[in-house]
Every structure is written in C-alpha cells, then in structure tokens.
Amino acid sequence: MNTRVVNLENALGPVRNGIKAQELAVAGTVVSPAALHSAVKYCWVSVKTKAVLVTFDDTDPATATQAGVLLAVGYEKEWSRRTVECAKFVEAASGQAGVVRFEPMSE
C-alpha cells in the first residue's frame, strides 16, 4: 500500500488541509482518542513522552498485570482508522503520564 503524508508538519494550533492533529494525554485512567475527521483513513501514531499500554479488543489495558501492548517513547507507525477507533490507552507505569499524537494521513 502506498500512502502520502498530508501534513507532515501538522501543528495542533493551525489547521492544515482542514484537519488538525490530535494529542491524547494518557494517565492512570483508560482513555480513547476523540472521533477522527470523516476524511481521515489513516493516522501516523507516535508516542511522545512516556510509555503507554494499548488494547484493541474493547478490554481495558491494566497496568498491574501488563495486559495490552507496550508502546515505548519514540514509537511511530501508521494505523488505520479502525485501529485508532478501537484503541484504549493507559499509562505503562504508575504516575508516569504519556502523550500519544495522531496525525491524519490520506491514501
């Protein structure tokens, strides 16, 4: 599959191509990304500050049992819209909140 990054330098302030990037603060409470713009088919996902746990099967990632997938700081990958919509995040270590950024892409 070939994709083209629409807004490689997307900032949260200015709108690029009509769509803003989204940053999700991930702490001790399970959170999910906000609804994506209807034109978004893929997102470039990156973990910015601290490691986070994520699940995609409608279960809550539990820090005590290390359930879910650990995404380390510096993780970057393209996710489909459906993957983003299914994701649930929580901090990987108690008291160490992280930030996950979702940058819209198109085919």
N, C-alpha and C positions, 0 to 999 in steps of 0.2 A: 504494500500500500504506500502510495506517495502522499505526503501531506505538505502543506505550506503553512508556515507560521505567519499569522496575520499581523500580530502586534508583538513582536519580539521585545520591544522596549516599553510595553504597556505599563503605565503607572496607575495607581489607584485613583489619583485625582482626575487628570484629563481623560476624556473618553476617546478611544481610538476605534475607528470603524464601527462606531455606535455601541461598542461593548466594552465594559470595564473588567479588569482582572478582579479576582476575589481573594481575600486573605481570610483564613479561618483561624481564630485563636483556639488552641486546643489545650485544655487544662484537665482537672480531675473529673469533670462531668462529661459524659458522652455527648458529642456534637456531630452534626452533619452539615455539609455545605448548603448554602442557600440555593434556591432554584436557579438554574442556568438560563441565560437568554435563549430564546427559541431557535436562534440561528446557530448556536454552538453545537458542533458534532463531536469535537474532541477538545481536551484540555491538556496543557502542559502543566504537570503537577510537580511542585518542588517543596521540600521540607526546609525551612529557613533557620530556625533557632535551636530547637531541642528535638530529640527523637520522639516519635509518636507511634501508637498502635492503631491499626485499622482492621476492620472486618467488612465483608461484602455480603454476608448471608443473613442480614437482619438480626444478628446477635450483637450484644454489646461487648466491645473489647474490654477485658478485665485486666487491670494492671497487676493484681495479686497473683493470678495464675499465668500471666503472659499469654493469654489467649489472643488470637489475632496475629497480624503480620507486623513486624517491627520495621518502621521506615526511619532510617538514620538521617541525621543532618546531612544535607548535600544530595539526598535522593532526588532524582529528576527523571521523569518518564512521561510519555504520552498515555493518557487514559481516555477511553471512550466516554461519551455522555452517560451511558448506562452504568459504567463503573463508578463514575463520580456520584451519580444519583443513589447508588446502593451503599456507598462508603459511610462508615461511622468511625469517628476518631476519639481517642482519649490519650492523655499524656502517658509516656512509657515509664517514667519514674515519678514517684510522688513529689509534688512541689516543683516540678520542672515543666512548666507550660511551654508549648511549642507553637509555631506558626506554619500553616500549610498554605501555599499560594496556588491558585488555579488560573492559568492564563488561557483564554479562548483561542482555538485554532479552527481552521477550516480545511476541507479537502483540497 
